[in-house]
């Protein structure tokens, strides 16, 4: 009996863009999502054969008009859909390197806010758990046993 080692996977990404001059982050209130509406960071899907970082740069540009660089990987999130037999993996990035003019797109309202203004009440489903990943010095991850469900954080600790 052989083990099945492959499964359908959906790849997504999200980027926290931090403005050190104003101490604000760029938030987007997406209107076309399957989860609770509220503040989130720009992001989207990784296309077939597209490198992860290239996808992040593309998604931010498409949604905001900003060109980003110097991406720092923060961690990952995973959701499992046992009924459909697939998982979604989200790659989380942060940067304070951006240029261009902010352009409101058709995916949601864009706003610069102090990070301290983000709360459970005004953010998207499980966003505060993801925010903990974006703001940690070391990469961490989160998982959910249900698609778009609540996330559980997992620290990536190593013995010295």
C-alpha positions in Angstrom: 0.0 0.0 0.0 1.5 3.3 -1.0 0.8 6.6 0.7 -0.6 9.5 -1.3 1.9 12.3 -1.0 0.3 14.9 -3.2 -2.9 17.0 -2.9 -4.5 19.9 -4.6 -3.0 23.2 -3.2 -4.2 26.8 -3.6 -1.3 29.3 -3.1 -2.1 32.8 -1.8 -0.1 35.7 -0.4 -0.4 38.9 1.7 1.9 41.8 2.4 2.1 44.2 5.3 3.4 47.5 3.8 4.8 49.7 6.6 5.5 53.4 6.2 8.2 54.3 8.7 7.7 58.1 8.1 4.1 58.0 9.4 4.2 54.7 11.5 1.2 53.4 9.5 0.4 50.3 7.5 -1.6 50.0 4.3 -4.9 48.2 4.9 -7.5 47.1 2.3 -11.2 46.4 2.9 -11.7 43.7 0.3 -15.2 43.3 -1.0 -14.9 39.9 -2.9 -14.0 37.6 -0.1 -15.5 34.4 1.5 -14.7 35.5 5.0 -15.8 38.3 7.4 -15.3 41.7 5.9 -12.8 44.1 7.5 -9.3 45.5 7.3 -6.7 43.2 5.8 -3.4 43.6 3.9 -3.1 43.5 0.1 -2.6 40.1 -1.5 -4.1 37.5 -3.6 -3.4 34.3 -5.6 -0.1 32.9 -6.9 -0.5 32.1 -10.6 0.7 28.7 -12.0 4.5 28.7 -12.5 4.8 32.2 -10.9 7.6 32.6 -8.2 6.2 33.5 -4.8 7.9 36.8 -4.4 7.0 37.8 -8.0 3.4 37.1 -7.2 3.5 39.2 -4.1 5.0 42.2 -6.0 2.4 41.7 -8.8 -0.6 41.5 -6.4 0.4 44.6 -4.5 0.9 46.6 -7.7 -2.4 45.4 -9.1 -4.3 46.3 -6.0 -2.6 49.5 -4.9 -0.4 50.9 -7.7 2.6 50.7 -5.4 5.9 49.0 -6.4 7.4 47.1 -3.5 10.8 45.6 -2.9 13.0 44.1 -0.2 10.3 41.6 0.8 10.8 39.8 4.1 9.1 36.5 4.6 7.2 36.5 7.9 5.7 33.0 8.0 2.8 31.0 6.6 -0.9 30.2 7.2 -2.6 27.0 6.1 -6.2 26.1 5.8 -7.4 22.5 5.2 -10.6 21.5 3.4 -11.0 17.9 4.3 -14.3 17.6 2.5 -12.9 18.8 -0.8 -9.4 17.2 -0.1 -7.2 20.2 -0.6 -5.3 22.9 1.4 -4.7 26.6 0.9 -1.2 27.9 1.9 -0.7 31.6 2.5 2.7 33.2 2.3 3.1 36.3 4.4 5.5 39.1 3.7 6.4 42.5 5.0 8.2 45.5 3.6 8.8 49.2 4.2 10.2 49.7 0.7 7.7 51.0 -1.7 7.3 53.7 -4.4 4.6 55.1 -6.6 1.2 56.6 -6.0 -1.6 54.8 -4.2 -4.4 54.0 -6.6 -7.7 52.8 -5.4 -8.5 49.6 -7.2 -11.8 47.6 -7.6 -11.0 45.0 -4.9 -11.5 47.2 -1.9 -10.9 50.6 -0.1 -7.3 51.3 0.7 -6.3 53.3 3.8 -3.1 54.0 5.8 -3.7 53.4 9.5 -1.6 53.1 12.6 -1.1 49.4 13.3 -2.6 50.0 16.8 -5.9 50.9 15.2 -6.4 47.3 14.0 -8.7 45.3 16.2 -10.7 42.0 16.1 -13.8 44.1 15.5 -12.6 46.0 12.5 -10.4 43.4 10.7 -11.2 40.4 8.6 -11.7 36.8 9.9 -8.5 35.6 11.6 -6.6 38.7 10.6 -5.4 39.4 14.2 -3.7 36.0 14.3 -2.0 36.8 11.0 -1.0 40.2 12.3 0.9 38.5 15.1 2.9 36.7 12.4 3.6 39.9 10.5 4.9 41.7 13.6 7.1 38.9 15.1 10.9 39.1 14.7 11.0 35.4 13.9 8.9 33.6 11.4 5.9 31.7 12.8 3.0 29.9 11.2 -0.7 29.3 11.7 -3.1 26.6 10.8 -6.8 26.0 10.6 -8.6 22.7 10.3 -11.3 24.3 8.2 -11.2 26.5 5.1 -11.2 30.2 6.1 -11.6 29.1 9.7 -10.0 30.3 12.9 -6.2 30.1 13.0 -4.0 28.6 15.7 -0.5 30.1 15.9 2.6 27.9 16.1 6.0 29.3 17.1 8.9 28.0 15.1 11.3 27.3 18.0 14.6 25.6 17.6 16.9 24.1 20.2 20.3 25.6 20.3 
